[in-house]
Amino acid sequence: MRADALAVEGKEGLDQGRTRVPLVKTFLVEHVSGKSGRTPKPAAEIFRELGVKSGPIDETFFSVQVPDEKAEGTPKPLVTTGFVEQYDERFFAYYTVEPSVEARKLVRRWITQSSDLDSAWFSSQLLQTLWDKDVSQRGDNRFGKLTFKHESIFEMPDDAAQTNDGDEEDEDRERQEDDEPDLERRKARFEMGDRIGRIRAALGDLQEHYAPLHALFSLRFPSRMGHGSHDLFQHGQITNRSDSFEDHRNTVRYLYRAYKSVLEATEDVAWNKVEAPSREKPVGLNIKGVPLIVRFKEELSKNTFDRWMSLAFQKRNQFRLWGDPIRLGPTKVHVYGADRHLWQPINLELTNKGIVAILPQGTCGNTFHRLVTNIQRYVCPNIEAWLGSQPFQSLANNMPSEKEAHHED
């Protein structure tokens, strides 16, 4: 199989300290569940509206062709960048061997241009649960890696803060910052790459003493079938560092099922404890829903809070929210807004101590997880969160084990 050949070549390159061929990368992408009251679209229709030409391979697989931006003249020729596998009406996997920077840009462009799509958001709580219940049990002598990232972008001056909706590559950002002023703000990127037993023994104490180590950004899964591993990132990217595409695909399907189970648990709490809002009254005046409550363990300064409010609802932002902040006090703001994924209504009350978000019945569960993910990444790394009266962490604890996930079919 060609995919396995690519995986083997990529792993051989890693073993030699370089990549002979690009590594296989998969992006988990979400649409919408029919249980929400909305009608899901066929995957091919969504991609066609994005200008993507799809080539059917079987009932669940199709190739992806996009215009070659590097080619001269118009119209630009089409090139195959990868393949999409549709798991169900709600979830797709996009497989590609394009370089990571180009692959992320393409997926971000699809999500930015289409309200029908969003990333699968693996919050720090969800990654922590995957570490506790799975990776930390894969053998003390296997090698693992955890990456933590927090950048207080709202501590910077307004004209310096990053407000785009993507995750710029670190090496690109470092090259840009070589010739720029080094702005003083909290910025932490920390990697723990070691034998799993050593990481497990040290992690708890480190997290207790340094808040950014609660902002878990990526997690490495040692392969179950041999040497190598698979890296999972918050935005739903899984990179194959093993020599088996079959092992990679099994890992992706396991993570899809784990994420799906957490979303369904989230929606069970959010949907089944409220009545749907009336369609006859203006949105924002009678919206009913279970609140998402987030408490910052470190209060924001007034300057940081002000910058957050001035930038967080611009056209392009990390939170993917739209709204017009209404000042209720020096460090208190209310927003009648909308989530750009499916344009779902959302009411927010934001202070320098935390937020309360009210989303109506039928709201996609990933809205909650995206909000929590980006708060820890860009606002406050150490938080407490609840959905109604239920701790947010307990939702992540509902995920099935790897063995249970593989038997769900």
PATORLUM-55138 format. One line per 2 residues: their letters; for each residue x, y, z of C-alpha. Coordinates in Angstrom, 1 decimal. Example, Ala and Ser with C-alpha at 12.3 -4.5 7.8 and 13.67 -1.06 7.14 Angstrom:
PATORLUM-55138
as = 12.3/-4.5/7.8 | 13.7/-1.1/7.1
//
This chain:
PATORLUM-55138
mr = 0.0/0.0/0.0 | 1.4/3.4/-1.0
ad = 0.4/5.0/2.3 | 2.4/2.4/4.3
al = 5.4/3.0/2.0 | 5.2/6.7/2.7
av = 4.9/6.0/6.5 | 8.0/3.7/6.4
eg = 10.0/6.3/4.4 | 9.0/9.1/6.7
ke = 9.9/7.0/9.8 | 13.3/6.1/8.3
gl = 14.0/9.8/7.8 | 13.1/10.6/11.4
dq = 15.5/7.8/12.5 | 18.3/9.6/10.6
gr = 17.4/13.0/12.0 | 15.7/14.2/8.8
tr = 12.5/13.6/6.8 | 13.1/11.9/3.5
vp = 9.4/12.4/2.6 | 6.8/14.5/4.4
lv = 5.1/12.8/7.3 | 1.4/11.8/7.0
kt = -0.8/14.2/8.8 | -4.5/13.9/9.5
fl = -6.9/16.7/10.5 | -10.2/15.9/12.3
ve = -12.9/18.2/11.0 | -16.4/18.6/12.4
hv = -19.6/19.6/10.7 | -22.9/19.3/12.6
sg = -25.1/16.6/14.2 | -28.6/16.0/13.0
ks = -29.6/15.7/16.7 | -29.1/19.5/17.0
gr = -32.1/20.1/14.8 | -30.0/21.2/11.8
tp = -29.8/19.2/8.6 | -26.2/18.0/7.9
kp = -24.8/18.5/4.4 | -23.0/15.8/2.4
aa = -19.2/16.3/2.8 | -18.7/16.6/-1.0
ei = -21.2/19.5/-1.1 | -19.4/21.4/1.7
fr = -16.1/21.0/-0.1 | -17.5/21.9/-3.5
el = -18.8/25.2/-2.0 | -15.2/25.8/-1.0
gv = -13.9/25.4/-4.5 | -12.5/22.0/-3.9
ks = -12.9/19.3/-6.5 | -13.6/15.8/-5.0
gp = -12.9/12.5/-6.7 | -15.0/9.6/-5.3
id = -13.0/6.6/-4.3 | -15.6/4.6/-2.4
et = -18.7/5.4/-0.3 | -16.6/7.1/2.5
ff = -13.4/8.2/0.7 | -12.8/10.9/-1.8
sv = -9.7/12.7/-3.1 | -9.2/16.5/-2.7
qv = -8.0/18.7/-5.5 | -7.4/22.4/-5.2
pd = -5.9/25.1/-7.5 | -2.1/25.1/-7.5
ek = -1.3/28.5/-6.0 | 2.4/28.2/-7.1
ae = 1.5/27.8/-10.7 | 1.5/30.8/-13.0
gt = -1.4/32.0/-15.1 | -5.1/31.4/-14.9
pk = -7.0/29.2/-14.5 | -4.5/27.4/-12.2
pl = -4.2/23.7/-12.6 | -5.7/21.4/-9.9
vt = -3.4/19.4/-7.7 | -4.3/16.5/-5.3
tg = -3.4/17.5/-1.8 | -4.9/14.6/0.1
fv = -8.0/12.5/0.8 | -11.1/12.8/3.0
eq = -12.7/10.0/4.9 | -16.2/10.6/6.2
yd = -16.8/8.8/9.5 | -20.4/9.9/9.9
er = -22.7/12.8/9.2 | -20.7/15.0/11.6
ff = -17.0/14.1/11.4 | -14.4/13.9/8.6
ay = -10.7/13.1/8.5 | -8.4/14.8/6.0
yt = -5.2/12.9/5.2 | -2.3/14.6/3.6
ve = 1.5/14.4/3.1 | 1.7/18.2/2.3
ps = 4.2/20.1/4.5 | 2.7/20.9/7.9
ve = 2.7/24.7/7.3 | 0.8/24.3/3.9
ar = -1.6/21.7/5.3 | -2.5/23.8/8.3
kl = -3.1/26.9/6.1 | -5.4/25.0/3.8
vr = -7.5/23.5/6.6 | -7.6/26.9/8.3
rw = -8.8/28.5/5.1 | -11.6/26.0/4.7
it = -12.8/26.6/8.3 | -12.5/30.3/8.0
qs = -14.5/30.4/4.7 | -17.2/28.0/5.8
sd = -19.5/28.2/8.8 | -20.3/24.6/8.2
ld = -16.8/23.4/9.4 | -14.7/23.6/12.5
sa = -11.7/21.8/13.9 | -12.1/19.1/16.5
wf = -10.9/21.0/19.6 | -8.9/18.9/22.1
ss = -8.9/21.1/25.1 | -6.1/20.9/27.7
ql = -8.5/19.1/30.0 | -9.2/16.5/27.3
lq = -5.5/16.1/26.5 | -4.7/15.7/30.3
tl = -7.3/13.0/30.5 | -5.8/11.2/27.5
wd = -2.5/11.4/29.2 | -3.8/10.2/32.6
kd = -6.0/7.3/31.2 | -4.0/6.2/28.2
vs = -0.5/7.5/27.3 | 0.9/7.4/30.9
qr = -0.1/3.7/31.0 | 1.7/2.6/27.8
gd = 4.9/1.5/29.5 | 7.3/3.4/31.7
nr = 10.2/2.8/29.4 | 8.4/4.0/26.2
fg = 9.2/7.6/25.2 | 6.5/10.2/25.3
kl = 6.3/13.9/24.8 | 4.0/16.6/26.2
tf = 4.1/20.2/24.9 | 2.6/23.1/26.8
kh = 1.9/26.5/25.2 | 0.6/29.7/26.6
es = 1.0/33.2/25.2 | -0.6/36.1/26.9
if = -1.2/38.0/23.7 | -3.5/40.5/25.3
em = -0.7/41.7/27.6 | 0.9/43.3/24.5
pd = 0.1/46.7/23.0 | -2.9/46.7/20.7
da = -0.9/47.0/17.5 | 1.4/44.1/18.5
aq = -1.2/41.5/19.6 | -1.8/38.6/17.3
tn = -5.5/38.4/16.5 | -5.7/36.0/13.6
dg = -7.6/32.8/13.8 | -4.8/30.4/13.1
de = -1.8/28.9/14.9 | 1.3/30.3/13.2
ed = 4.2/28.0/12.9 | 6.8/28.5/15.7
ed = 9.8/28.5/13.4 | 8.2/31.2/11.2
re = 7.3/33.3/14.2 | 10.8/33.0/15.6
rq = 12.3/34.1/12.3 | 10.0/37.1/12.3
ed = 10.8/38.0/15.9 | 14.6/38.0/15.4
de = 14.4/41.5/14.0 | 11.6/42.7/16.2
pd = 11.4/44.1/19.7 | 11.1/41.4/22.3
le = 7.8/42.4/24.0 | 7.6/41.7/27.7
rr = 4.7/39.4/28.4 | 4.1/35.9/29.7
ka = 5.0/33.5/26.9 | 5.7/29.8/27.7
rf = 6.5/26.9/25.4 | 7.7/23.9/27.3
em = 8.3/20.3/26.1 | 8.7/17.3/28.2
gd = 10.3/14.5/26.1 | 11.4/11.6/28.2
ri = 10.5/8.1/29.3 | 6.8/7.9/30.3
gr = 7.6/6.8/33.9 | 9.8/9.8/34.5
ir = 7.3/12.3/33.1 | 4.5/10.8/35.2
aa = 6.6/11.1/38.3 | 7.4/14.8/37.8
lg = 4.4/16.2/36.0 | 2.1/16.8/39.0
dl = 4.6/18.8/41.0 | 5.6/20.9/38.0
qe = 2.0/21.8/37.2 | 1.4/22.8/40.8
hy = 4.2/25.3/40.8 | 4.0/26.8/37.3
ap = 0.6/27.7/35.8 | 1.4/27.5/32.1
lh = 2.0/23.8/32.5 | -1.8/23.5/32.7
al = -2.0/24.7/29.1 | -1.3/21.3/27.4
fs = -1.0/21.8/23.7 | 0.1/18.5/22.2
lr = 0.5/14.9/23.3 | 2.6/12.1/21.8
fp = 1.1/8.6/21.7 | 3.7/5.8/21.4
sr = 2.7/3.3/18.7 | 0.9/0.1/19.8
mg = 2.3/-1.8/16.8 | 6.0/-1.1/17.1
hg = 8.4/1.8/17.0 | 7.4/5.4/16.5
sh = 4.5/7.5/17.7 | 1.6/9.8/16.8
dl = 1.4/13.4/17.8 | -2.0/14.9/18.7
fq = -2.5/18.7/18.7 | -5.2/20.9/20.2
hg = -6.6/21.8/16.8 | -7.3/18.2/15.8
qi = -4.1/17.5/13.8 | -2.5/14.0/14.3
tn = 1.0/13.5/12.8 | 2.2/10.0/12.0
rs = 5.7/9.3/13.3 | 5.4/5.6/13.0
ds = 6.2/3.3/10.1 | 2.6/2.1/9.7
fe = -0.3/3.9/8.1 | -2.6/1.3/9.4
dh = -1.5/2.1/13.0 | -1.9/5.8/12.3
rn = -5.4/5.3/10.9 | -6.4/3.2/13.9
tv = -5.1/5.9/16.2 | -7.1/8.6/14.3
ry = -10.3/6.6/14.5 | -9.7/6.0/18.3
ly = -9.3/9.8/18.9 | -12.3/10.5/16.7
ra = -14.5/8.2/18.9 | -13.0/9.6/22.1
yk = -13.7/13.2/21.0 | -17.2/12.3/19.8
sv = -18.1/10.6/23.1 | -16.9/13.7/25.0
le = -19.0/16.0/22.7 | -22.0/13.9/23.2
at = -21.6/14.0/27.0 | -21.2/17.8/26.7
ed = -24.4/18.1/24.6 | -26.3/15.7/26.9
va = -25.7/18.2/29.7 | -26.2/21.3/27.6
wn = -29.3/20.2/25.7 | -31.3/18.1/28.1
kv = -31.5/20.5/31.0 | -33.1/23.5/29.2
ea = -36.0/24.3/26.9 | -35.3/25.5/23.4
ps = -35.6/29.3/23.1 | -38.6/30.7/21.3
re = -38.1/31.7/17.7 | -40.6/34.5/18.0
kp = -38.5/36.7/20.3 | -35.3/38.5/19.5
vg = -32.1/36.6/20.0 | -30.3/37.6/23.2
ln = -33.5/38.7/25.1 | -34.7/35.2/26.0
ik = -31.9/32.8/25.2 | -32.0/29.9/27.6
gv = -29.2/27.4/28.1 | -26.9/25.8/30.6
pl = -24.0/28.2/31.5 | -20.4/27.5/30.8
iv = -18.6/29.0/33.8 | -14.9/29.6/33.7
rf = -13.0/31.1/36.7 | -9.4/32.4/36.2
ke = -7.1/31.4/39.0 | -5.1/34.5/38.2
el = -7.0/37.8/37.8 | -6.3/39.8/34.6
sk = -5.0/43.4/35.0 | -7.4/46.1/33.7
nt = -5.0/46.9/30.8 | -5.0/43.2/29.8
fd = -8.7/42.9/30.1 | -9.3/46.1/28.0
rw = -7.0/44.8/25.2 | -8.8/41.4/25.3
ms = -12.2/43.2/24.8 | -10.9/45.4/22.0
la = -9.5/42.5/20.0 | -11.4/39.4/20.9
fq = -14.4/40.1/18.7 | -12.7/41.5/15.6
kr = -13.5/39.9/12.2 | -10.7/37.3/12.6
nq = -9.9/36.1/16.0 | -8.8/32.9/17.8
fr = -12.1/32.4/19.6 | -14.1/32.4/16.3
lw = -16.8/34.6/17.9 | -18.7/37.6/16.7
gd = -20.3/40.3/18.8 | -20.3/43.9/20.0
pi = -19.1/44.2/23.6 | -21.3/46.3/26.0
rl = -19.4/47.9/28.9 | -21.1/47.3/32.3
gp = -18.1/48.4/34.4 | -14.3/48.9/34.4
tk = -13.7/45.1/34.1 | -17.1/43.8/33.2
vh = -18.5/43.4/29.6 | -21.6/41.7/28.2
vy = -21.9/40.4/24.6 | -24.9/39.4/22.6
ga = -23.0/37.5/20.0 | -22.8/34.5/17.7
dr = -20.4/31.6/17.1 | -19.0/31.7/13.6
hl = -19.4/27.9/13.4 | -23.0/27.5/12.2
wq = -23.7/31.1/13.4 | -25.2/29.9/16.7
pi = -26.2/32.6/19.2 | -24.2/33.0/22.3
nl = -24.4/35.4/25.3 | -21.2/36.2/27.2
el = -20.5/38.0/30.4 | -16.7/38.6/30.7
tn = -14.8/40.0/33.6 | -11.1/40.0/34.7
kg = -12.0/37.1/37.0 | -13.6/34.8/34.4
iv = -16.5/34.4/32.0 | -20.0/33.0/31.9
ai = -21.3/31.8/28.4 | -24.9/30.9/27.7
lp = -25.5/28.8/24.6 | -29.0/27.6/23.6
qg = -30.2/24.0/23.2 | -28.8/22.5/20.0
tc = -25.5/24.4/20.3 | -22.6/22.3/19.0
gn = -20.6/21.0/21.9 | -17.3/21.9/20.3
tf = -18.1/25.6/20.9 | -17.6/25.0/24.6
hr = -14.4/23.1/24.0 | -13.0/25.7/21.6
lv = -13.7/28.5/24.1 | -12.0/26.7/27.0
tn = -9.1/25.7/24.8 | -8.4/29.3/23.6
iq = -8.9/30.8/27.1 | -6.1/28.6/28.4
ry = -3.9/29.2/25.4 | -4.2/33.0/25.2
vc = -5.8/34.4/28.4 | -5.2/32.4/31.6
pn = -3.5/29.0/31.6 | -4.9/27.8/35.0
ie = -8.6/27.8/35.2 | -11.6/26.1/36.8
aw = -14.6/25.4/34.5 | -18.1/24.0/34.9
lg = -21.0/23.3/32.5 | -23.9/24.1/34.7
sq = -23.1/22.4/38.0 | -20.9/19.7/36.4
pf = -17.1/20.2/36.4 | -15.8/20.5/32.8
qs = -13.1/18.0/33.5 | -15.7/15.3/34.4
la = -17.0/15.5/30.8 | -13.6/14.5/29.5
nn = -13.5/11.6/31.9 | -16.5/10.1/30.0
mp = -14.3/9.2/27.1 | -14.0/5.4/26.3
se = -10.7/3.6/26.7 | -8.8/2.7/23.5
ke = -10.1/-0.9/23.7 | -13.7/0.3/24.1
ah = -13.3/2.7/21.3 | -12.1/0.1/18.9
he = -15.1/-2.1/19.7 | -17.7/0.5/19.0
d = -18.1/-0.4/15.4
//
